């Protein structure tokens, strides 16, 4: 397990899947805001590609996020779009509603940065998030990510186009352990 200050990133367990499905993906609005594809219902017990880990997929590393104090499942974190030639990847996270607003997001981003830069030897990490996602913007910027641009009207979310903010962090600009 990778450990941050308050969270741990561990392998996805089978018992995590029903919780994550019910609290993150069955919420149509949350799911539509978090993914770049339309929401669709997934039958209980089916193999949902968003949650089930594909051990053969090298460009996508999913984690379950747990509280360090008690081990409770509080969300998901992902290093995805891993490009080994250019040594870059994207990061993303989703916290259960009960875990939001408690500072976990900042620690998840910090722990993903450690994984990307130290464990995977990447040069660049990137985040794309909706421009109104203040929590993710704050978590990214507290970890040193810089706003690099706005992708105007690039995300179709629940009947309207929304802007996305592109943030980047280079390994030489990363300051481990500083979360502003």
BELBELKA-V919540 format. One record per residue. N is the residue number from 1. PHI is phi in whole degrees, -180 to 180 (999 if undefined). PSI is psi in radians with two decimals (999 if undefined). Layout:
# BELBELKA-V919540
[[N/PHI/PSI] [N/PHI/PSI]]
This chain:
# BELBELKA-V919540
[[1/999/2.43] [2/-87/2.33] [3/-116/2.30] [4/-100/-2.72] [5/-74/-0.74] [6/-124/-0.24] [7/-126/2.76] [8/-122/2.52] [9/-110/2.06] [10/-129/3.02] [11/-60/2.64] [12/-72/2.21] [13/-99/2.65] [14/-56/-0.65] [15/-74/-0.20] [16/-73/-0.56] [17/-60/-0.85] [18/-63/-0.62] [19/-67/-0.85] [20/-63/-0.71] [21/-62/-0.82] [22/-69/-0.72] [23/-93/-0.38] [24/-112/-0.91] [25/-90/-0.43] [26/-80/-0.18] [27/-82/1.80] [28/-58/-0.82] [29/-65/-0.83] [30/-60/-0.80] [31/-64/-0.74] [32/-64/-0.61] [33/-76/-0.47] [34/-91/-0.35] [35/-120/2.74] [36/-93/0.41] [37/-141/2.80] [38/-66/2.60] [39/-68/2.54] [40/-148/2.56] [41/-71/2.51] [42/-118/2.21] [43/-66/2.46] [44/-55/2.38] [45/86/-0.17] [46/-78/2.78] [47/-84/1.71] [48/-84/2.03] [49/-63/-0.34] [50/-76/-0.37] [51/-116/-0.61] [52/-79/2.29] [53/-80/2.25] [54/-100/1.84] [55/-63/-0.36] [56/-83/-0.35] [57/-78/1.88] [58/-87/-0.26] [59/-94/0.14] [60/-146/2.05] [61/-120/1.80] [62/-91/2.49] [63/-126/2.70] [64/-98/2.46] [65/-101/2.26] [66/-127/2.66] [67/-71/2.39] [68/-69/-0.62] [69/-59/-0.87] [70/-124/-0.10] [71/82/0.15] [72/-67/2.41] [73/-67/2.22] [74/-127/-0.03] [75/163/-2.83] [76/-127/2.70] [77/-144/2.57] [78/-145/2.40] [79/-105/2.08] [80/-138/2.95] [81/61/0.60] [82/-67/2.16] [83/-115/1.78] [84/-72/-0.42] [85/-71/-0.88] [86/-88/-0.05] [87/54/0.96] [88/-138/2.84] [89/-163/2.94] [90/-111/2.68] [91/-124/2.67] [92/-153/2.80] [93/-154/2.78] [94/-145/2.12] [95/-103/2.49] [96/-61/2.61] [97/-52/-0.66] [98/-70/-0.26] [99/-101/-0.09] [100/-77/2.60] [101/79/0.27] [102/-116/0.16] [103/85/0.04] [104/-65/-0.63] [105/-57/-0.75] [106/-62/-0.72] [107/-71/-0.62] [108/-63/-0.80] [109/-61/-0.76] [110/-60/-0.73] [111/-70/-0.66] [112/-65/-0.64] [113/-62/-0.77] [114/-59/-0.82] [115/-60/-0.84] [116/-66/-0.82] [117/-83/-0.70] [118/-91/-0.90] [119/-75/-0.75] [120/-97/-0.12] [121/58/0.73] [122/-83/2.79] [123/-99/-0.55] [124/-143/2.42] [125/-120/2.59] [126/-137/2.58] [127/-131/2.36] [128/-118/2.23] [129/-143/2.73] [130/-62/2.50] [131/-64/-0.34] [132/-96/0.15] [133/-88/1.30] [134/-58/-0.64] [135/-64/-0.79] [136/-69/-0.72] [137/-59/-0.78] [138/-63/-0.81] [139/-61/-0.74] [140/-66/-0.86] [141/-67/-0.58] [142/-65/-0.38] [143/-99/0.16] [144/97/-0.02] [145/-65/2.51] [146/-113/2.39] [147/-70/2.15] [148/-108/-0.24] [149/170/2.99] [150/-121/2.25] [151/-95/1.72] [152/-68/2.32] [153/45/0.80] [154/-98/-0.19] [155/-121/2.13] [156/-87/1.96] [157/-132/1.97] [158/48/0.86] [159/93/0.10] [160/-150/2.70] [161/-87/2.35] [162/-122/2.67] [163/-77/2.60] [164/-117/2.54] [165/-103/2.35] [166/-103/2.16] [167/-123/2.54] [168/-137/2.71] [169/-143/2.22] [170/-97/2.60] [171/-56/-0.67] [172/-70/-0.28] [173/-98/-0.13] [174/-75/2.33] [175/-121/1.67] [176/-58/2.44] [177/84/-0.10] [178/-102/2.07] [179/-125/0.46] [180/45/999]]
